[in-house]
């Protein structure tokens, strides 16, 4: 399968500290990866590299066949969907839900003087329906619940049919009901044959949706383990990653972890 991401001996250094430490990692277009690790492990930095927002200090990062430092990232970015809480903070609170999603076609935040065709609006409405947001199209973003805002972020990210979808803690801060609703939608999306490669960052194994195929476990910017989910996500690997003895259970494809008593 074609590679969409390839990291070769990648280092990212900030304030004399290696946030990413000589990392090798690759993703093909049929894979759905989850990145797990403690705070400060380098998870969000990996997504920023994949979204071309950060360049490596050394090593090589190739995204959708283009090598960072040798390509125009402004032409590359529209091919990537990215949803994060930091991005949500840039959305004008008085923007309608429809316009939040629609403006992804121009890669802008906030409706201004762009002109959209009927096909763009039909596409936006279809995406809203897929993420159970069609009844909220005329609501303003600032009036939505956390769960609704998270779904709007993802709907915006998939609006342009990206070749790579990046999700930074999409279920963070959600209550149990909202989390499970979003995980159900993500699981269905991940299992669809037309879905692009996906990479999702989270802190908790309980937040791994069905349909995800691979896991990268990070600690101090280094890969503790990486590979197929069922083979790689083990209690021993989680114990090494989080520095605490972990008990891992699995039920019908969903995982749960707790500290050993």
MOGI-V55868 format. One record per residue. N is the residue number from 0. RES is the residue in one small letter. BURIAL is + if it has 24 or more other C-alpha atoms within 12 Angstrom, else -. Layout:
# MOGI-V55868
n=(N	N)
res=(RES	RES)
burial=(BURIAL	BURIAL)
This chain:
# MOGI-V55868
n=(0	1	2	3	4	5	6	7	8	9	10	11	12	13	14	15	16	17	18	19	20	21	22	23	24	25	26	27	28	29	30	31	32	33	34	35	36	37	38	39	40	41	42	43	44	45	46	47	48	49	50	51	52	53	54	55	56	57	58	59	60	61	62	63	64	65	66	67	68	69	70	71	72	73	74	75	76	77	78	79	80	81	82	83	84	85	86	87	88	89	90	91	92	93	94	95	96	97	98	99	100	101	102	103	104	105	106	107	108	109	110	111	112	113	114	115	116	117	118	119	120	121	122	123	124	125	126	127	128	129	130	131	132	133	134	135	136	137	138	139	140	141	142	143	144	145	146	147	148	149	150	151	152	153	154	155	156	157	158	159	160	161	162	163	164	165	166	167	168	169	170	171	172	173	174	175	176	177	178	179	180	181	182	183	184	185	186	187	188	189	190	191	192	193	194	195	196	197	198	199	200	201	202	203	204	205	206	207	208	209	210	211	212	213	214	215	216	217	218	219	220	221	222	223	224	225	226	227	228	229	230	231	232	233	234	235	236	237	238	239	240	241	242	243	244	245	246	247	248	249	250	251	252	253	254	255	256	257	258	259	260)
res=(x	x	x	x	x	x	x	x	x	x	x	x	x	x	x	x	x	x	x	x	x	x	x	x	x	x	x	x	x	x	x	x	x	x	x	x	x	x	x	x	x	x	x	x	x	x	x	x	x	x	x	x	x	x	x	x	x	x	x	x	x	x	x	x	x	x	x	x	x	x	x	x	x	x	x	x	x	x	x	x	x	x	x	x	x	x	x	x	x	x	x	x	x	x	x	x	x	x	x	x	x	x	x	x	x	x	x	x	x	x	x	x	x	x	x	x	x	x	x	x	x	x	x	x	x	x	x	x	x	x	x	x	x	x	x	x	x	x	x	x	x	x	x	x	x	x	x	x	x	x	x	x	x	x	x	x	x	x	x	x	x	x	x	x	x	x	x	x	x	x	x	x	x	x	x	x	x	x	x	x	x	x	x	x	x	x	x	x	x	x	x	x	x	x	x	x	x	x	x	x	x	x	x	x	x	x	x	x	x	x	x	x	x	x	x	x	x	x	x	x	x	x	x	x	x	x	x	x	x	x	x	x	x	x	x	x	x	x	x	x	x	x	x	x	x	x	x	x	x	x	x	x	x	x	x	x	x	x	x	x	x)
burial=(-	-	-	+	+	+	+	-	-	+	+	+	-	-	-	-	-	+	+	+	+	+	+	+	+	+	+	+	+	+	+	+	+	+	+	+	+	+	-	-	+	+	+	+	+	+	+	+	+	+	+	+	-	+	+	+	+	-	+	+	+	+	+	+	+	+	+	+	-	-	-	-	+	-	-	+	+	+	+	+	+	+	+	+	+	-	+	+	-	-	+	-	-	-	+	+	+	+	+	+	+	+	+	+	+	+	+	-	+	+	+	-	-	-	-	-	-	-	-	+	+	-	+	+	+	+	+	+	-	+	+	+	+	+	-	+	+	-	-	+	+	+	-	+	-	+	+	+	+	+	+	+	+	+	+	+	+	+	+	+	+	+	+	+	+	+	+	+	+	+	+	+	-	-	-	-	-	-	+	-	+	+	+	+	+	+	+	-	+	+	-	-	-	-	+	+	+	+	+	+	+	+	+	+	+	+	+	+	+	+	+	+	+	+	+	+	+	+	+	+	+	+	+	+	+	+	+	-	+	+	-	+	+	+	+	-	+	+	+	+	+	+	-	-	-	-	-	+	-	-	-	-	-	+	+	+	+	-	-	-	-)
